[in-house]
Amino acid sequence: MSQYFEDDKNVKSELFTYKTNILNKDYTLYSDNGVFAKNGLDFGSRLLIEEFKNPAIEGKMLDLGCGNGVIGISLSKEYNRELFMIDINPKATYLAKINAIENMVKCDILTSDSIGSLNEDFACILTNPPIRAGKVVIYKFFTESFNHLKEGGELWFVMRRNHGVESAIKKIDELFNNHEVVKRKNGFWIVKAIKLK
């Protein structure tokens, strides 16, 4: 069975658009088969967007595992931050690119399973990690995020409690030695960690 975090060229494309309001702004977004939450903005991503608070430090925002780009695009536009988006799935990065153009957001986009090759650090990294990819992949997201945050930079992620958020927090504390559960709603947790000195 194909998964949204894979590059499966056998998934038939059915490009379509949907409209949604995010933080009192209207967005038109493209989606397709074979990407996460293909039918519209999912509850967890919306909660992450709504609870996010813009860090005080300067620098770019990274949407890690960006899917069609909705998290990064909406928050980059809301807070006027430079944006970088990464996903392993070429279909996702294609959608993120056309969604950025459609919604007038400038950004850099990379098709990759890793941010380890990037030669820059970020003020904030946001992710709705691919649960079905497993802990090894998700914890790699966390480790690479720590390595690519500026001092004082923030990692924000959303995860359901029954998908292992408490174990994920233990991994976060190994890396960052701090975390804040910003919000709990309908089984979803929004978690923030700051890269301290």
C-alpha positions in Angstrom: 0.0 0.0 0.0 1.3 3.4 -1.0 2.1 5.9 1.8 2.1 9.7 1.6 5.8 9.9 2.8 7.0 7.7 -0.1 7.8 8.5 -3.7 5.3 6.2 -5.3 5.1 6.8 -9.1 2.2 4.4 -9.4 -0.3 6.6 -7.6 -2.7 8.1 -10.2 -2.7 11.9 -10.1 -6.0 13.7 -9.6 -5.0 17.3 -9.1 -7.7 19.5 -7.5 -8.1 22.6 -5.4 -9.8 23.4 -2.1 -10.4 26.6 -0.3 -9.9 27.2 3.4 -9.7 30.1 5.8 -6.6 30.1 8.1 -6.0 32.8 10.7 -8.7 35.0 9.0 -7.0 34.8 5.6 -8.5 32.9 2.6 -6.3 30.3 0.8 -6.7 28.3 -2.4 -4.6 25.2 -2.2 -3.8 22.4 -4.6 -3.8 18.8 -3.5 -3.6 15.3 -5.1 -3.6 11.6 -4.4 -0.6 10.3 -2.6 0.0 13.3 -0.2 -1.0 13.8 3.4 -4.5 15.1 4.2 -5.2 15.2 0.5 -8.8 16.3 1.0 -8.2 19.4 2.9 -6.5 20.9 6.0 -6.4 18.3 8.7 -7.2 19.0 12.3 -3.7 18.6 13.7 -2.1 20.9 11.1 -4.7 23.5 11.7 -4.2 23.3 15.5 -0.4 23.7 15.1 -0.9 26.7 12.8 -3.4 28.3 15.2 -1.3 27.7 18.4 2.1 28.7 16.9 3.7 31.9 18.3 6.3 33.7 16.2 9.8 33.4 17.9 11.6 36.6 18.7 14.8 35.7 16.9 15.4 36.6 13.2 15.7 33.9 10.6 14.0 31.5 8.2 11.1 29.2 9.0 11.3 25.5 7.9 8.3 23.4 7.2 9.7 19.8 7.6 7.7 17.1 5.9 5.7 19.9 4.3 3.1 17.9 2.3 1.3 20.4 0.1 2.9 23.3 2.1 -0.1 24.6 4.0 1.6 25.0 7.4 4.7 26.8 6.1 2.8 28.9 3.6 0.1 30.1 6.0 2.6 30.9 8.8 5.2 32.5 6.5 2.5 34.8 5.2 1.1 35.5 8.7 4.5 36.4 10.2 6.3 37.6 7.1 9.1 35.1 7.5 11.3 33.6 4.8 10.3 30.0 4.2 12.0 26.8 3.4 10.0 23.6 2.8 11.2 20.0 2.6 9.5 16.7 1.8 10.6 13.3 0.6 7.7 13.0 -1.8 8.2 14.9 -5.1 4.5 15.2 -5.6 4.3 17.0 -2.2 7.1 19.4 -3.1 5.5 20.1 -6.5 2.2 20.9 -4.8 4.0 23.1 -2.2 5.6 25.0 -5.0 2.4 25.7 -6.9 0.6 26.5 -3.6 3.3 29.0 -2.7 2.9 30.7 -6.0 -0.9 30.6 -5.8 -0.8 32.3 -2.4 2.1 34.7 -3.2 4.6 33.3 -0.7 8.3 33.2 -1.7 10.2 30.1 -0.6 12.9 27.5 -1.2 11.8 23.9 -1.6 13.8 20.7 -1.4 12.8 17.1 -2.2 14.7 15.1 0.4 14.3 12.8 3.4 16.9 14.9 5.3 17.8 18.4 6.3 21.3 17.2 7.2 22.7 18.5 3.9 21.5 22.0 4.4 24.2 24.6 5.2 21.9 26.9 7.2 20.1 27.2 10.5 16.5 28.2 11.2 14.7 30.4 13.7 11.8 27.9 13.8 11.0 24.5 12.4 7.5 23.2 12.3 6.4 19.6 11.6 3.3 17.4 11.6 5.6 14.3 11.4 4.7 11.2 9.3 3.5 8.9 12.1 3.2 5.9 9.7 6.9 6.2 8.8 7.8 5.1 12.3 9.9 6.3 15.3 13.2 6.1 13.5 12.1 8.6 10.9 10.3 10.9 13.4 13.3 11.0 15.8 15.6 11.7 12.9 13.3 14.8 12.2 13.8 15.9 15.8 17.6 15.3 15.8 18.1 17.1 12.6 15.9 19.9 13.7 18.0 20.4 16.8 21.1 20.5 14.7 19.7 23.1 12.3 18.1 25.5 14.7 19.8 28.8 15.7 20.5 29.4 19.4 17.1 30.4 20.7 15.3 28.7 17.8 12.2 26.7 18.3 10.9 23.3 17.2 7.1 23.0 17.1 5.3 19.8 16.3 1.8 18.2 16.6 1.1 14.6 17.5 -1.7 12.6 18.8 -1.4 11.1 22.3 -2.3 7.6 21.0 0.4 8.0 18.3 3.2 8.2 20.9 3.5 11.8 21.8 4.7 11.1 25.3 7.6 8.9 24.0 8.3 11.7 21.4 8.6 14.2 24.3 11.2 12.0 26.0 13.3 12.1 22.8 12.8 15.9 22.6 14.1 16.2 26.2 17.2 14.2 25.4 18.0 16.7 22.7 16.7 20.0 23.9 16.5 19.4 27.7 13.2 21.3 27.7 9.7 21.2 26.2 6.3 22.9 26.6 3.0 21.3 25.9 1.3 24.4 24.4 -2.1 22.8 23.8 -4.0 19.6 24.1 -7.2 19.2 22.1 -9.2 16.2 20.8 -6.3 13.9 21.5 -3.7 16.2 19.7 -0.8 17.8 21.5 1.1 20.8 20.3 4.7 20.7 21.6 7.4 23.3 21.6 11.1 23.0 22.4 13.7 25.7 22.4 17.4 25.3 21.5 19.2 26.9 24.5 22.9 27.7 25.0 
